[in-house]
Amino acid sequence: MNKVISKDGTPIVFDKKGNGPIVILVDGAGGNRAFGPNVTLAPLLAEKHTVITYDRRGRGESGDTRPYDLSREIDDIEALIQHTGESAFVYGISSGGALALEAASRLPAIRKLAIYEVPFIVDNSRAPLPPDYLAKLAELVDSGQRGAALKHFMKTGVGLPAILVAMMPLMPGWSKMKSIAHTLIQDTTFMVDLQKGNPLPADRWSSVTMPALILDGGKSPLWVRNAAKSLANILPNAAYQTLEGQTHIVKPAALAPVLMNFFKE
């Protein structure tokens, strides 16, 4: 276990594996350095890279200075880069991809950016989030109803069928996800304005000029894939690629070779 201190004094805990160019992995909602898809991705990338996995603030062993602000999470990524080297490659999955994107727009030390399926809602291929979605999520978290908050996120935010949401408490990992349910508000806060069914703002990420790779899965829902294509189209220097046979729960064995090829010097 390693630790850096972010600009506001928050401790950010991270693990480091491998040798080579630095790659920082950014988790989406519900993940940390001990749980989620990046856990098994990291050792595969570590064959050729120094891979950093970290607990985003409010998760795992990292601190949780309040009030939350997206800029503070970007400061956390900057602190990791400064601690481990002068620059880094960054990969983000789901809402972690949105965080990585915002970081890339502000941190010139990010040399390349890879993103897998940010859940933007950019057209009518899926209904937009209801106007009271964030308020309802905050109400459940504030009242200590972590399980209900997680179900609300999965059903209304992610769009899982009700029967799958009802079964989730029986699945492995439910308790780990519930333990960081309060951080769902953080991801939702910086995502919700881009989940209303409107086209992505054409110039919002115009400063993201480094090479970018926008990925999706061939078996993922149309609305997720449309979002990936839209993002690739508006970034100044982006390529778009589909991983055939993959869903939003992408298999590390399918993803790692693509990332290693993109992140090679």
C-alpha positions as CSV (number, residue, x, y, z in Angstrom):
1,M,0.0,0.0,0.0
2,N,1.2,3.5,-0.9
3,K,-0.2,6.9,-0.2
4,V,-0.1,10.4,-1.6
5,I,-1.6,13.6,-0.2
6,S,-3.8,15.5,-2.5
7,K,-3.9,19.3,-2.7
8,D,-6.6,19.7,-0.1
9,G,-4.8,17.4,2.4
10,T,-6.8,14.2,1.6
11,P,-4.8,11.0,1.7
12,I,-5.2,8.9,-1.5
13,V,-4.1,5.3,-1.2
14,F,-2.8,3.4,-4.2
15,D,-1.1,0.2,-5.3
16,K,1.7,-0.1,-7.9
17,K,2.5,-3.1,-10.0
18,G,5.0,-3.8,-12.8
19,N,7.6,-1.7,-14.6
20,G,7.5,0.6,-17.5
21,P,5.5,3.6,-18.5
22,I,3.0,4.7,-15.9
23,V,-0.7,3.8,-16.4
24,I,-3.3,5.0,-14.0
25,L,-6.6,3.1,-13.8
26,V,-9.7,5.1,-12.8
27,D,-12.7,3.1,-11.4
28,G,-16.3,3.8,-12.1
29,A,-19.1,3.9,-9.6
30,G,-18.9,1.1,-7.1
31,G,-15.3,0.1,-7.6
32,N,-12.0,0.6,-5.7
33,R,-8.6,-0.8,-5.8
34,A,-9.8,-4.1,-4.2
35,F,-13.1,-4.5,-6.1
36,G,-14.2,-4.1,-9.7
37,P,-12.9,-4.8,-13.2
38,N,-9.6,-3.0,-12.8
39,V,-8.5,-5.4,-10.1
40,T,-7.9,-8.2,-12.7
41,L,-6.9,-5.8,-15.5
42,A,-4.0,-4.4,-13.5
43,P,-1.7,-7.5,-13.5
44,L,-2.2,-8.0,-17.2
45,L,-1.1,-4.5,-18.0
46,A,1.7,-4.7,-15.5
47,E,3.6,-7.1,-17.9
48,K,4.7,-4.0,-19.8
49,H,3.7,-1.0,-17.6
50,T,3.8,0.4,-14.1
51,V,0.1,0.2,-13.2
52,I,-1.4,2.4,-10.6
53,T,-4.8,1.4,-9.0
54,Y,-6.1,3.7,-6.3
55,D,-9.0,4.2,-4.0
56,R,-10.9,7.2,-5.2
57,R,-11.7,9.6,-2.4
58,G,-14.5,8.3,-0.1
59,R,-13.6,4.7,-1.0
60,G,-11.5,2.0,0.5
61,E,-8.6,3.5,2.6
62,S,-8.5,6.9,1.0
63,G,-9.8,10.0,2.8
64,D,-13.1,11.8,2.1
65,T,-12.7,15.5,2.6
66,R,-15.9,17.4,2.2
67,P,-17.6,19.1,0.4
68,Y,-17.1,17.0,-2.7
69,D,-16.1,18.7,-5.9
70,L,-15.0,17.2,-9.2
71,S,-11.9,19.4,-9.2
72,R,-10.7,17.6,-6.1
73,E,-10.8,14.2,-7.8
74,I,-8.8,15.7,-10.6
75,D,-6.3,17.0,-8.0
76,D,-6.1,13.4,-6.8
77,I,-5.0,12.1,-10.2
78,E,-2.5,14.9,-10.5
79,A,-1.0,14.0,-7.2
80,L,-0.6,10.4,-8.3
81,I,1.1,11.5,-11.5
82,Q,3.4,13.8,-9.6
83,H,4.3,11.1,-7.1
84,T,5.0,8.4,-9.7
85,G,6.5,10.4,-12.5
86,E,6.3,13.5,-14.7
87,S,3.5,12.1,-16.9
88,A,1.2,9.2,-17.3
89,F,-1.2,7.3,-19.5
90,V,-4.8,7.2,-18.0
91,Y,-7.6,4.6,-18.5
92,G,-11.1,5.1,-17.1
93,I,-14.1,2.8,-17.2
94,S,-17.8,3.9,-17.1
95,S,-18.2,7.0,-14.9
96,G,-14.5,6.7,-14.2
97,G,-14.0,7.4,-17.9
98,A,-15.9,10.6,-17.4
99,L,-13.6,11.6,-14.6
100,A,-10.5,10.6,-16.6
101,L,-11.9,12.8,-19.5
102,E,-12.3,15.8,-17.3
103,A,-8.8,15.2,-15.8
104,A,-7.3,15.1,-19.3
105,S,-9.0,18.4,-20.2
106,R,-7.0,20.1,-17.3
107,L,-3.8,18.1,-16.8
108,P,-1.2,18.3,-19.6
109,A,0.8,15.5,-17.9
110,I,-1.7,13.0,-19.2
111,R,0.0,11.7,-22.4
112,K,-2.7,9.4,-23.7
113,L,-6.3,8.7,-22.6
114,A,-8.3,5.5,-23.0
115,I,-12.0,5.3,-22.0
116,Y,-14.4,2.4,-21.9
117,E,-18.2,3.1,-22.1
118,V,-18.9,6.3,-20.3
119,P,-22.7,6.1,-19.7
120,F,-23.6,9.4,-21.4
121,I,-27.2,9.5,-22.8
122,V,-26.9,11.4,-26.0
123,D,-30.1,10.6,-28.0
124,N,-33.5,8.9,-27.7
125,S,-32.1,5.4,-27.8
126,R,-32.6,5.4,-24.1
127,A,-34.9,7.5,-21.8
128,P,-33.1,10.3,-20.0
129,L,-32.7,10.2,-16.3
130,P,-35.7,11.5,-14.5
131,P,-35.4,15.1,-13.1
132,D,-35.6,13.9,-9.5
133,Y,-33.0,11.1,-9.9
134,L,-30.1,12.7,-8.1
135,A,-32.3,14.2,-5.3
136,K,-33.9,10.7,-4.6
137,L,-30.4,9.1,-4.6
138,A,-29.1,11.8,-2.1
139,E,-32.2,11.3,0.1
140,L,-31.6,7.5,0.3
141,V,-27.9,8.0,1.1
142,D,-28.5,10.7,3.7
143,S,-31.1,8.5,5.5
144,G,-28.6,5.6,5.7
145,Q,-30.5,3.4,3.2
146,R,-27.4,2.3,1.3
147,G,-28.9,-0.8,-0.2
148,A,-31.9,1.1,-1.5
149,A,-29.6,3.8,-2.9
150,L,-27.6,1.2,-4.7
151,K,-30.8,-0.4,-6.1
152,H,-32.0,3.0,-7.2
153,F,-28.7,3.6,-9.0
154,M,-28.8,0.2,-10.7
155,K,-32.4,0.3,-11.8
156,T,-32.9,4.0,-12.7
157,G,-29.4,5.1,-13.4
158,V,-27.8,2.0,-15.0
159,G,-31.1,0.7,-16.4
160,L,-30.9,-2.8,-15.2
161,P,-34.1,-4.9,-15.3
162,A,-36.1,-4.8,-12.1
163,I,-35.7,-8.6,-11.6
164,L,-31.9,-8.3,-11.8
165,V,-31.9,-5.4,-9.3
166,A,-34.0,-7.5,-6.9
167,M,-31.5,-10.3,-7.0
168,M,-28.4,-8.2,-6.5
169,P,-28.3,-8.5,-2.7
170,L,-27.7,-12.3,-3.2
171,M,-24.7,-11.7,-5.5
172,P,-21.0,-11.7,-4.4
173,G,-19.8,-8.2,-4.0
174,W,-23.0,-6.7,-2.8
175,S,-21.7,-5.8,0.6
176,K,-18.6,-4.2,-0.9
177,M,-20.7,-2.1,-3.3
178,K,-23.0,-1.1,-0.5
179,S,-20.1,0.0,1.7
180,I,-19.3,2.8,-0.8
181,A,-22.9,3.5,-1.9
182,H,-22.5,7.1,-0.6
183,T,-20.0,7.8,-3.4
184,L,-22.7,7.2,-6.1
185,I,-23.7,10.8,-5.5
186,Q,-20.3,11.9,-6.5
187,D,-20.3,10.2,-9.8
188,T,-23.9,11.1,-10.5
189,T,-23.2,14.8,-9.7
190,F,-20.7,15.2,-12.5
191,M,-22.5,12.8,-14.9
192,V,-26.2,13.8,-14.6
193,D,-26.2,16.8,-16.9
194,L,-24.8,14.6,-19.7
195,Q,-27.5,11.9,-19.2
196,K,-30.5,13.9,-20.5
197,G,-30.6,12.7,-24.1
198,N,-28.9,15.7,-25.6
199,P,-25.9,15.7,-27.9
200,L,-22.5,16.1,-26.2
201,P,-21.3,19.7,-26.1
202,A,-19.0,20.0,-29.1
203,D,-16.3,22.2,-27.4
204,R,-16.4,21.0,-23.8
205,W,-13.3,18.8,-24.2
206,S,-11.5,20.8,-26.9
207,S,-8.4,20.8,-24.8
208,V,-8.2,17.0,-24.8
209,T,-5.7,17.0,-27.7
210,M,-3.6,14.0,-26.6
211,P,-4.2,10.7,-28.4
212,A,-7.4,9.2,-27.1
213,L,-9.0,5.7,-27.6
214,I,-12.7,5.4,-27.0
215,L,-13.9,1.8,-26.6
216,D,-17.2,0.0,-26.3
217,G,-18.4,-3.6,-26.4
218,G,-20.1,-5.2,-29.3
219,K,-22.8,-6.6,-27.1
220,S,-23.5,-3.5,-25.1
221,P,-26.8,-1.6,-25.4
222,L,-27.2,0.8,-28.3
223,W,-27.4,3.9,-26.2
224,V,-24.0,3.2,-24.6
225,R,-22.4,2.6,-28.0
226,N,-24.0,5.7,-29.4
227,A,-22.4,7.7,-26.5
228,A,-19.0,6.2,-27.2
229,K,-19.2,7.1,-30.9
230,S,-20.4,10.6,-30.1
231,L,-17.5,11.2,-27.8
232,A,-14.9,9.9,-30.2
233,N,-16.4,12.2,-32.9
234,I,-16.0,15.4,-30.9
235,L,-12.5,14.8,-29.4
236,P,-9.7,16.4,-31.4
237,N,-7.5,13.3,-31.6
238,A,-9.6,10.3,-30.8
239,A,-10.0,6.8,-32.3
240,Y,-13.0,4.6,-31.8
241,Q,-12.9,0.8,-31.4
242,T,-15.4,-1.9,-30.6
243,L,-14.4,-5.0,-28.6
244,E,-16.5,-7.7,-30.2
245,G,-18.4,-9.9,-27.8
246,Q,-18.0,-7.6,-24.9
247,T,-20.6,-5.9,-22.6
248,H,-20.2,-3.1,-20.1
249,I,-18.7,-5.8,-17.8
250,V,-15.7,-6.0,-20.1
251,K,-13.3,-9.0,-19.8
252,P,-9.8,-7.9,-18.9
253,A,-8.3,-10.6,-21.2
254,A,-10.1,-8.9,-24.1
255,L,-9.3,-5.3,-23.0
256,A,-5.7,-5.6,-21.9
257,P,-4.0,-6.3,-25.3
258,V,-5.9,-3.3,-26.8
259,L,-4.7,-1.0,-24.0
260,M,-1.1,-2.2,-24.1
261,N,-1.0,-1.6,-27.8
262,F,-2.4,1.9,-27.4
263,F,-0.2,2.8,-24.5
264,K,3.1,1.5,-26.0
265,E,5.8,4.1,-26.4
